[in-house]
């Protein structure tokens, strides 16, 4: 019987960080494609071409691998959000369009398969993701709204904190795995609808037209809309 090639490595040290990152990366790809519960440590080891014994030198369990995977996802999502918010070359509407694209892309990757699986089989990890969404994303959207008010495209009398908490509650309810299955819509489709209904409602008519243009080309240059 043909055997799988095995990397022989010693107990993890500084020089083994590359292999640890590979384990996290390949685990993430499998979890995103198949879900958490169906993927075995054996499948992860085989994909990497290493033994399960080597795998367990880096991670004590599949649960620990999952947490490492989720940490990388949170870091990438947060880095993308912070980069958009901090971009001084883009105005509020451009940032809003880019955030929709960035968050929509990640939500479409998580979507029903992994999200539903985590809620059923790793509820503490799912709660960690929910907490990250409530806390980290809230801070950055608050900064974005402040910029929108300063630019005159968001109403100055808007209670920003209350508005964002309402928006995040809607996201939490409608991007819930069970709600997605019931609605037969993707997470990205739901997010786009929420943006349209909630965020566009706080803009002027002129700003809504400009936002629609930005969403069709989030990195492009939009012509000014006549008064």
N, C-alpha and C positions, 0 to 999 in steps of 0.2 A: 504494500500500500504506500502511495506517495505521501511523504510527510511534508509539513509546512516548515519553511525555513525559520530558524529561531535566532534572534539576536542574543548573544551572551553578554549580559551586563552585570556589574557589581551593584552593591547597595547604592541607591541614588546619592549623588553628591552634586557639587556645582557643575561638573562636566556633563551631567546627565539631564540638564534642564531641557535640552532640545528634545529628548525622547519624551519627557513628561508633557511638553507642549504638544507633541504629536499625538499622545494618548488622548489629551483633552480635545484636540481638533477632530480626530477620527470618531471619538465618542459623541461629540456634538453632531457630526454629520449623521451618524446612525440614529441618535435620539430624535433629531428633527425629521428624519425620513420615516422612521418606523414607530416612534414613541419610546417611552422609557421602559415599561414593563417587558415588552417583547424582546428587547435587546439583552443578550447575555454577556457576561464577561468573556466567555469563550469566543463569542462572535467578534468582540472588540479586539481580543488578542490575535485572532486569526487575521483580521483586517490589517493589523499592524505587522504581522509576521513575527510575533514574539510569543513566548509561553505565558500561560496564566500566572505562573510563579513569578515571572519578571513583572507582569502587570501589577501584582499585589505588593511588589517592593515599592511601587510609587503611590498606589491607592489601596487602602485597606478594604474597600467595598465599592460596589457599583453606585451606592448612594453618595459616597465621597466624590466619585467621578462626576455624578450629576451636579453636585454643588459647585465643583470647579467649572463645569460647562456653563451653568447659570451665571456664575461670577463673570465669565468672559463675555457672555451676552449682555449683562447689565453694563459692564465697562464699555463695550462698543456702542450700545445705545446711548449711554450718558455722554460719551465723548462726542458722538455725532450731534446730539442736542446742544451741548455746550458750545461746540464749534459754530453752529448756526446762530445761536443767540449772541455770541461774542463777535460775529462778523460785522465789522464797522462799514464794510463796503456795500451792504445790503440793507434795504429799508424793512419796515415791519411786515409789509405784505409779501415781500420776497422771502423773508425768514419764515413766515407762516406757511407758505407754499412748500418750502424746502423741508420744514418739519413734518408736514403731512406726508411727503414722499419718504422721508427717512423712517418715521414711525410705521407707516403703512407697509414698507418693505419688510421690516422686522416682524410685524404682526402677521403678515402673510406667511412668513416662515414658521412661526410658532403655530398659528392657526389651530384647527380642531384636533389634529393627531396628538401632538405633544401637550398642548394645553389641557385637553380633557384627561389625558393620561396622568399628568402631574396632579391634577385636582383629585383624582381617584386614588392614586398609588403613592404620591409624595406630597400630601397636603401642606406639610410644613415648608416645603420648597415653593409651592404655589403661593402660599401666604407671603413668603419673602419677596417674590416677584410683585405681588400686589402692593406690598409696603414700599418697595422701590418705586413703583409707579406713582403712588400717592405722595411720597416725600421728595424724591429727587426731581421728578418731572414737574411737580408743582412749583418748586423754587424757580426753575428755568422759565416756565410759562409765565410766572409772575413778573420776572424781569422783562420778558418779551412784551407783556401787556403794558408795563410802565413805559417802554419805548414807544409803543403804539399811541399811548395817550400824549406823549411828548411830541409825536409827529402829527397829531391832530386827526388821526384816522380811527381812533377808538374814543368813545365818549368819556369825557373827563369825570362825569358823575357816576361812572360804573363802579360798583363795589367789587374790586378785582379779586380779592380773596374769596368772597362768597361765590362769585361767578366761576372761578376755577375749581372750587370744591364741587360745585354742582356739575361741571363738565366732567371731572374725573369720576364722580359717582355714576354718571351716565355711561362713561367708558367701561367702568367696572361691571355694571349691570348688563350692558349689551354685548361686550366682548367676553362675557362668561361663556365657557365651552358649551354648556347646555343650551344657552340662548342662541348661540351660533348654529347649533345643530337644528334647533326648532325653526329658526328663520331661514335656513338654507342659504345663508349669505356668508361670504368670507369676512375675516376680521378687517381686512382693508376696506371692503365695501361699507361695512358698518362705520368705521372710523371716518371715511370720507363723508358719509351722510351726517354724522354728528358734527363734523367741522362745518358743513354747509348750513345746517340748521342753527347751531349754537354760535359759532364764531362769526359767521357772516351777519348774524342778527345784531351784532354790536357795532357794525361798520356803517358808514354813510353809503348812500346809493353809489356815489362815485367810486368809493373805495371797494365796494363789492365788485364792480366791473373790473377794476384793476386787479383784484385778487383772482378773479376767474382767468384773466390773461396770465397771471403769474403761475397759476396751477397747471396751465397747459404747457408752460415752459418755465419751470422753477429757477433755472439758471440763466435765463435769457434777459434781454433788456426790453421793458414794456414801454410803449409810447404813452405819453400823458393823455388822460381822458379830458376832453374840453369841459370847462365848467358849465 
